[in-house]
Amino acid sequence: MKIRSQQPNDENAIAKLFHKVFSDSEGEQEGKLIGQLATEMIATTEAQDLYGFVAIEEVQIVGAIFFSRLTFETENNVFILSPVAVDTEHQSQGIGQSLIRHGLAELKNQGVRFAITYGDPAFYSKVGFHSIATTELAPPYSLSQPEGWLGQSLTDDPIGMIPGHSVCVKALDNPVYW
């Protein structure tokens, strides 16, 4: 398996991957929603606000992940991991964790201070994420499962409190994702 940065000609394969993976696990409606999110993430997010990575086995994209900027009133060096998908037939092989670790290392190399995600604490704790209070670091929208608000510092500084509300990129700016 090889991990590399997402390239413009990957867009269709990435959208199909997200559609298939989320359809398999959550149903066709969720598959369409997250497939469209991946398409919009690529199409509407400025290059400096998006990092995308793919896992390739032979010539097939078997995993994909995006990190996009999350801006606060006093901090704009925060990125949120969302979405991530690994082809159903390639799951439980460590591909998702490898993608996340690769992405976090790239963010750190680029000087990003903090990485945030909204997901399963049991999974994301395996790659260094820990629970953070929404009162210390406010998500863009109210969370249906606040225990899934997670973060990690990519520097020696703890995350701590970041005052004010947060703003996500246009593609994620929809309460349905929160």
Sequence and secondary structure as in RCSB ss.txt:
>XXXX:A:sequence
MKIRSQQPNDENAIAKLFHKVFSDSEGEQEGKLIGQLATEMIATTEAQDLYGFVAIEEVQIVGAIFFSRLTFETE
NNVFILSPVAVDTEHQSQGIGQSLIRHGLAELKNQGVRFAITYGDPAFYSKVGFHSIATTELAPPYSLSQPEGWL
GQSLTDDPIGMIPGHSVCVKALDNPVYW
>XXXX:A:secstr
 EEEE  GGGHHHHHHHHHHHHHHHH HHHHHHHHHHHHHHHHHS GGGEEEEEEEETTEEEEEEEEEEEEESS 
  EEEEEEEEE GGGTTSSHHHHHHHHHHHHHHHTT  EEEEES HHHHGGGT EE  TTTB  SS  SSGGGEE
EEESSSS    B S EEE GGG SGGG 
